Amino acid sequence: KLQKMGILSNAPQGFTSAVSALNSLPQGILAEMCQDVIAFLRYQVGFINTENYELTLSSLSIDPKPNAQSCINALTFIFRSAAEEGAGVDTLLQELKASLQWGEGPLAVLRHVWKEEGPALCSMPKEALSVGQLLSMEWKLGVAMSSGSCRALNAPYVNLQLRVADSAGKPQLRAIDMTIPEFQNFASQLKEMASTLDTAA
């Protein structure tokens, strides 16, 4: 089990197995994944393309095959927690080493990335790094009758209504419209997440 420390004190379920997967990655791929996570946390990109990583990892001779989403989730947790704590390079490395989970190669990669990117991430408002709590989710199926470019569109879509509590606990409503293929991809990712949780250490 991981020791309970500042940055790792609220490690999510499956974190230990995700760290094992990160230890198995080639350093170049790990470094690229770290940079993508940092860009995501700094709102420079809207999402991380896990499919590309899944394809890359599936071609490696690693057994068991690392799960790209689990790796990304673990890195997101580490960097977000470190930024919220205002942790410097030495503090981050000390806590990761104390967990007795990390190899020297991955630690060197994380040290380099945090030395370069950590100060900018730590300078962001904590509200920007916080994760909202999902209060409820409702969905409905609709049909778009027309659009600006098509009078007889008749295209089905799914509307999601998410009630999320922000960092201050204030409920906010978020609405998302998805095409059927987009919703099917979304549902597939949820199933993958559920499967990962079921098999998590």
Secondary structure, 3 states (H helix, E strand, C coil): CCCCCCCCCCCCCCHHHHHHHHHHCCHHHHHHHHHHHHHHHCCCCCCCCHHHHHHHHHCCCCCCCCCHHHHHHHHHHHHHHHHHHCCCHHHHHHHHHHCCCCCHHHHHHHHHHHHHHHHHHHCCCHHHHCCCEEEEEEEEEEEECCCCCCCCCCEEEEEEEEEEECCCCCEEEEEEEEEHHHHHHHHHHHHHHHHHHHHCC
